[in-house]
């Protein structure tokens, strides 16, 4: 997963602010520029610059006025400021743009590095975490940046000359804008909000606490027992929720009846986490033995009573909700949901939900479900949303894969030293492979892993994955290749894009797409060739089924946040009940018809719901975009096209798709191709 804390804090720079806080102690933050003064200022600037575009003058003045507060001066001060700071000459405006871009890269880049370095003890295994680590990890050195830039009026100079365009306006202009006009518009997204520094700092602290909660949510699998007190997992196996638990289920599809029993036990653990009946003291501890079926706990062969986790999982969600809700009063995108979708993803939540519902209602899902049932030789179980049998590795015993990865990558340095070689295998030139590898560092991770990109040239991106003392197991390797895809995108879209303001991708779904594309090639990178003539059909089915799974989880995340806004004073226990109900409702509508079993809460296990608010939909779109990009790459040269696509930068999603692939984001092709693939595989 792309590093979410930075994205969430940076989103604060990209939020429009036209509805000021009305709290009495916030009077200095109330906008004080009347429409009459705006008109007078526009008239004055038009007279002063008769050759200037009047519409651009109006847009800039209105945008600056929406951000001006009493603390910045009175109306006369505002007009005088605009008359002095407005740049009408195109050449001078370009010079200003270049200088602002350079300085924003310096600011963003160094604050990003500060955050990365302060949080190293939290994200990397650097000894025990103590309170001072948590305090520094939650500290946001850049939380006062926007306040300071408004205070010294640099923000107003930029907002006046590079005004904000709404998503609708960007889409309307997409086909006619030059690259420079796109870059100017993206600069207009920078200073669109005046969120108080204390709110940004609180978001950072709450987010950091949620990250730590999830990073330490480990289950000691060797301590799980059945009713005969028999253990079933290796004594030293420790799995992080939910990622490693999910991947453990995936790893047992080649093990027949024994694998099914192990999958069932993992699912019982998941249900205990979801409903919070899991004993608190068995989390991140191997001190007790635990039967997840009966919830009995033992120590030294004797039953002991332990308290359940006190709804802590759902309290973390509520904490994030309240922290992010404090931003609402400062934005016409006046909910975190709108900011995440229309603001961050540049796709509305309503459009996302409509697309997801349409996909999950496709009849082809029943066809694929029947195919999986046939291949398994049994009825479907709820955890078969993670069915892994369409992947080449599904027929390979994971112990064999672990042996390969542990030998090849005993530590982080071994993977770091091999990055250029991996890129060569993917078709990158030696020069490009070395260039990219030199700008990516590999770190061991406490959690499941993530990719943290640089925000300025000269700094490196960071690939983090869990590496035990025994070496990198296959689960860690598979995640590492996913994160490597993120890092490659992050590096290309920073160093190779033509304007710094266009660095990155339209939204995180696009970086997820490349991460998935890399991840699919994990066995190829281990020099394990797949000559199966059904390879292409199987890959289509794998993507289709994975999209089905993640869309349900994403829809749950969306509806949970809508519920939170409808019930802002809810307790953690009330949220727990609501999440289970919503998860079961989604299951019964979209999954029960395929699986033949009702009332399952499994969609609620995802840790992203806790520590990455309103993020999951990026994965769903990532699968769709991945499929469309993969279809395109079938007739293209992989590495050069990856470079070309991710040099496009952060224009809007559909504009990116049109420029890169000549088509919009769509579910049509993946549904059609999955139907064809199911018929093809089903005949054999």
Buried (B, 14 or more C-beta within 10 A) or exposed (E): BBBBBBBBBBBBBBBBBBBBBEEEEBBEBBBBBEEEBBEBBBEBBBEEBEEBEEEBBBBBBBBBBBBBBBEBBEBEEBBBBBEEBBBBEEEEBEEBBEEBBEEBBEBBBBBBBBBBEBBBBBBBBEEEBEEEBBEBBBBBBBBBBBBEBBEEBBBBBBBBBBBBBEBEEBBEBBEEBEBBEBBBBBBBBBBBBBBBBEBBBBBBBBBBBBBBBBBBBBBBBBBBBBEEEEEBBEEEBBBBBBBBBBBBBBBBBBBEEEBBEBBBBBBBBBBBBBBBEBBBBBBBBBEBBBBBBEBBBBEEEEEBEBEBBEBBBBBBBBBBBBBBBBBBBBBEBBBBBBBBBBBBBBBBBEEBBEBBBEBBEBEBBEBBBBBBBEBBEEEBBBBBBBBBBBBBBBEBEBEEBBBBBBEBBBBBEBBBEBBBEBBBBBBBEEEBBBBBBEBBBBBBBBBBBBBBBBBBEEBBBBBBBBBBEEBBBBBBBBBBBBBBBBBBBBBBBBBBBBBBBBBBBBBBBBBBBBBBBBBBBBBBBBEEEBEEEBEBBBBBBBBBBBBBBBBBBBBBBBBBBBBBEEEEEBEBEBBBEBBBBBBBBBBBBBBBBBBEBEEBBBBBBBBBBBBBBBBBBBBBBBBBBBBBBBBBBEEEEBBEBBBBBBBBBBBBBBBBBBBBBEBEBBBEBBBEBBBEBBEBBEEE
